[in-house]
Amino acid sequence: MIRAIRRLDEWAMERVPDRPRPWSELVGIALSGWTLFPLSLLVFLLVDRRIGLKMLEALVVSMASSEVLKLIVARERPERSGRRPWGYSFPSTHTARVASLIPVAFDASAWAGAVVAGLTVLVGVARVASRAHYPSDVLAGFLLGLLAGCLVA
């Protein structure tokens, strides 16, 4: 099973350009912890204290669990032109963070949940397109984030 997943990852990465496109890097920056944590604070202060707190909890749980898994698995990132790979790849913490907000957003409204789900897909595609992650890293981050979000929602 693991061998099949690695073959699929390699097959997918052969089709991704060696030099990341600017949009993929921009998505990674725009939906990183640097923006999502302050966003949860703004929601807490200006919109709904309960939802803002649940957002913060989901972000913390997803980030902490994905970082621990990175240390355990220690999977190297894909090679990319113009920059040496940094840190570990599995799972995608970016994807986990945004996915953790899906259950919290659905708790607020179906529309908010759908928007966050769409943003999660965008982040996952961008992380592969930027050659920061393999597709299986993104899928694992998505599942881990959903679990974290369900635990706090």
C-alpha positions in Angstrom: 0.0 0.0 0.0 2.7 2.5 1.0 4.7 1.6 -2.2 1.6 2.3 -4.3 1.1 5.7 -2.6 4.7 6.6 -3.2 4.4 5.6 -6.9 1.3 7.8 -7.2 3.1 10.7 -5.5 6.1 10.3 -7.8 3.8 10.1 -10.9 2.0 13.3 -9.8 5.2 15.2 -9.0 6.6 14.3 -12.5 3.8 16.4 -13.9 4.3 19.4 -11.6 6.6 22.1 -13.0 10.0 22.1 -11.3 9.8 25.8 -10.6 6.7 26.8 -8.6 4.3 29.4 -10.0 3.8 32.6 -8.0 0.1 31.9 -7.3 0.9 28.7 -5.5 3.4 30.5 -3.2 0.9 33.3 -2.6 -1.9 30.9 -1.6 0.6 29.3 0.9 1.4 32.7 2.4 -2.2 34.0 2.4 -3.6 30.9 4.2 -0.8 30.2 6.6 -0.8 30.4 10.4 0.4 34.0 10.1 -3.1 34.9 8.8 -5.4 32.2 10.3 -4.4 32.7 13.9 -5.1 36.5 13.8 -8.3 35.8 11.8 -9.5 33.6 14.7 -8.8 36.4 17.1 -10.7 38.9 14.9 -13.7 36.5 14.8 -13.5 36.1 18.5 -13.4 39.9 19.1 -15.8 41.1 16.4 -18.1 38.3 15.3 -18.7 35.4 17.6 -16.7 34.6 20.7 -17.6 30.9 20.6 -16.7 30.4 16.9 -13.5 32.4 17.3 -12.4 30.3 20.2 -13.2 27.0 18.4 -11.2 28.3 15.4 -8.2 28.9 17.6 -8.6 25.5 19.3 -8.9 23.7 15.9 -5.8 25.6 14.6 -3.7 24.7 17.6 -4.7 21.0 17.6 -4.2 20.6 13.9 -0.9 22.4 13.9 0.5 20.6 17.0 -0.5 17.2 15.7 0.8 17.7 12.2 4.1 19.0 13.5 4.5 15.9 15.8 3.7 13.6 12.9 6.3 15.4 10.7 9.0 14.6 13.3 7.8 10.9 13.6 7.6 10.3 9.8 10.5 12.5 8.8 9.6 12.4 5.1 11.7 14.7 2.9 10.0 17.3 0.8 10.0 17.1 -3.0 12.9 18.6 -4.9 12.3 21.9 -6.5 14.2 24.3 -8.7 15.5 27.5 -7.1 15.3 26.4 -3.5 16.5 23.5 -1.4 13.7 21.6 0.4 13.3 22.6 4.0 11.8 20.7 6.9 9.7 17.7 6.6 6.8 17.1 4.3 4.3 14.6 5.9 1.6 15.8 6.6 0.9 19.2 5.1 0.4 21.5 8.1 -1.0 24.2 5.8 -3.7 21.9 4.6 -4.4 20.5 8.1 -4.8 24.0 9.5 -7.4 25.1 6.9 -9.2 21.8 7.0 -9.5 22.0 10.7 -11.7 25.1 10.2 -14.2 23.2 8.0 -16.3 21.7 10.9 -16.1 25.0 12.8 -17.2 27.0 9.8 -20.1 24.5 9.1 -21.1 25.0 12.7 -21.5 28.7 12.0 -23.3 28.3 8.6 -23.4 26.0 5.6 -22.2 28.9 3.4 -19.1 29.5 5.6 -18.4 25.8 5.7 -18.5 25.5 1.9 -16.2 28.5 1.5 -13.6 27.0 3.9 -13.9 23.6 2.2 -13.1 25.3 -1.1 -10.2 27.2 0.4 -8.9 23.9 1.8 -8.9 22.3 -1.7 -7.1 25.4 -3.1 -4.5 25.2 -0.4 -3.9 21.5 -1.1 -3.5 22.1 -4.8 -1.2 25.0 -4.2 1.0 23.0 -1.8 1.5 20.4 -4.4 1.9 23.0 -7.2 4.6 24.8 -5.2 6.4 21.4 -4.8 6.3 21.8 -1.0 4.3 18.6 -0.6 3.4 15.3 -2.3 -0.3 14.7 -2.9 -0.4 12.1 0.0 1.0 14.7 2.4 -1.9 17.0 1.4 -4.5 14.2 1.8 -3.1 13.2 5.2 -3.1 16.9 6.3 -6.7 17.2 5.1 -7.8 14.2 7.1 -5.9 15.2 10.2 -7.3 18.7 10.0 -10.8 17.4 9.7 -10.3 15.2 12.7 -8.9 18.1 14.7 -11.9 20.3 13.7 -14.4 17.7 14.6 -12.8 17.2 18.0 -13.4 20.9 18.9 -16.6 21.7 16.9 
